[in-house]
């Protein structure tokens, strides 16, 4: 369940900006209830 899909590769230099930042931004929106107006 926590293993990456076959063929997927996460670049270490862009992983935080491509994957983690959008995830944390959605978590903060869910907790605070404040939307940024961007499409889902």
SULPEWO-V400722 format. One record per residue. N is the residue number from 1. SS is DSSP state (hx for helix, st for strand, lp for the rest). PHI is phi in degrees with one decimal (999 if undefined). BURIAL is + if it has 9 or more other ideal C-beta (glycine too) atoms within 8 Angstrom, else -. Layout:
N SS PHI BURIAL
N SS PHI BURIAL
//
This chain:
1 lp 999 -
2 lp -95.4 -
3 lp -86.4 -
4 lp -68.3 -
5 lp -68.7 -
6 lp -59.6 -
7 lp 88.7 -
8 lp -84.7 -
9 lp -141.7 -
10 lp -101.3 -
11 lp -72.2 -
12 lp -65.7 -
13 lp -82.4 -
14 lp -111.0 -
15 hx -58.7 +
16 hx -65.7 -
17 hx -80.0 -
18 hx -86.9 +
19 hx -116.7 -
20 hx -73.7 +
21 hx -60.3 +
22 hx -60.8 -
23 hx -64.8 -
24 hx -63.5 -
25 hx -63.0 +
26 hx -68.1 -
27 hx -63.8 -
28 hx -63.8 -
29 hx -63.1 +
30 hx -67.6 -
31 hx -73.5 -
32 hx -85.3 -
33 lp 81.4 -
34 lp -98.7 -
35 lp -96.0 -
36 lp -95.4 -
37 lp 85.3 -
38 lp -81.4 -
39 lp -66.6 -
40 lp -70.3 -
//
